[in-house]
Amino acid sequence: MKALLTGGGRATRLRPITETINKHLIPLANKFMIVHAIEKVKRAGITDIIINTNPGETSLPEYLGDGSTWGVQITYREQQGGPQGVAHIPTCARDLLEGEPFLFYLSDNIILGEINRFVDDYKNNERNAMLAFSRVKDPQRFGVPEFNADGKLVRVVEKPEVPASDFAVTGIYIYDGNYFKAFDSLQKSSRGEYEISDVHTWYLEQGHNVGWDEITGWWKDTGKAEDLLEGNQLLLNEVTSHEVFNHATIGERVQIQGRVQIGKGTQIGDNVLIRGPVTIGENVVLRDSYIGPYTSIGDNVQIYNTELENSIILDHAHITSGVRIVDSLIGKNVVISASHDTLPNGHKLIVGDNSMVEL
């Protein structure tokens, strides 16, 4: 079985961060979002991975390479013709997937736990398709399964105004060789897209064996900044199971509490309190600061005289704010300084399109 992972899209709701970085390369718990997906696919026994990309995309191949770092083989395929819906994505690799079973994984979906049981169910029960559901508070935002009076799955409706259940179809699917037969039967929806829910309904209407299972842990579609922060929280709870200081230089008066991971070459001076779960990258410098729970700090970051909590800080940021920063997503090479460092006194802003600033 092959796996198709998504690496395209524009992620407009995450601008301005995604103006300069592919969404799937945003780190959660200091690991690229798409790497969480790659590792889960590998642990499910699938090593042949295709990643779809936007035309001209270079960052994913640059950072992920051929996949050998994770013991997999990655092939990249550009998706031509612009966004045409989730169901259209596999067509970028039709020559590699047609007639064969494949796992389709939307890489900006973050789940706790493994996907092995979905793969095993598909194989052991000779399924034609396998879907993963999750109970949500707002199913009208997603594809929603409908069941008959006997509890049998009969169709899937995309973003219904009146959901028939409180389940959402998550971005983890398995299909047999009939996928492109289903796709070729589709018409674009009123949204101008090929809907993946229509593929699922086709399988059901054709009488194919469609299985489903519920994600009983946690699932998040990381469409907004607050979703990324929540995903970071849950992943930090999962991955920082023990303290790892990894040859960092730590001052005698530093206080480290809870589950904390610190990368190589990092220097933590006196008068620093770190309260986990926290993950800190390599070659970071911390002085006179407090790093609170659910914070991820990338590589080569410098932080002085600042309090941080529940935030994601990307590589090469330089923060000397003298204030408390919470619930924030701070991009690469960002400089945040105290307003009293320069004259005249006041807040100086250089703010790009689609930014959000609280003062």
Secondary structure as UniProt FT lines:
FT   STRAND          2..6
FT   HELIX           12..14
FT   TURN            15..16
FT   HELIX           17..20
FT   HELIX           23..25
FT   STRAND          27..28
FT   TURN            29..30
FT   STRAND          31..32
FT   HELIX           33..43
FT   TURN            44..45
FT   STRAND          48..53
FT   TURN            55..56
FT   HELIX           59..64
FT   TURN            65..66
FT   HELIX           68..70
FT   STRAND          73..78
FT   HELIX           86..93
FT   HELIX           94..97
FT   TURN            98..99
FT   STRAND          102..105
FT   TURN            107..108
FT   STRAND          109..111
FT   HELIX           116..124
FT   TURN            125..126
FT   STRAND          129..135
FT   HELIX           139..141
FT   STRAND          143..147
FT   TURN            149..150
FT   STRAND          153..158
FT   STRAND          167..175
FT   TURN            177..178
FT   HELIX           179..184
FT   TURN            190..191
FT   HELIX           196..205
FT   TURN            206..207
FT   STRAND          210..214
FT   STRAND          219..221
FT   HELIX           225..239
FT   TURN            246..247
FT   STRAND          249..250
FT   TURN            252..253
FT   STRAND          255..257
FT   STRAND          260..262
FT   TURN            264..265
FT   STRAND          267..268
FT   STRAND          273..275
FT   STRAND          278..280
FT   STRAND          285..287
FT   STRAND          290..291
FT   STRAND          295..297
FT   TURN            299..300
FT   STRAND          302..304
FT   STRAND          307..309
FT   STRAND          312..313
FT   TURN            315..316
FT   STRAND          318..320
FT   STRAND          324..326
FT   STRAND          329..330
FT   TURN            332..333
FT   STRAND          335..337
FT   HELIX           339..341
FT   TURN            353..354
//
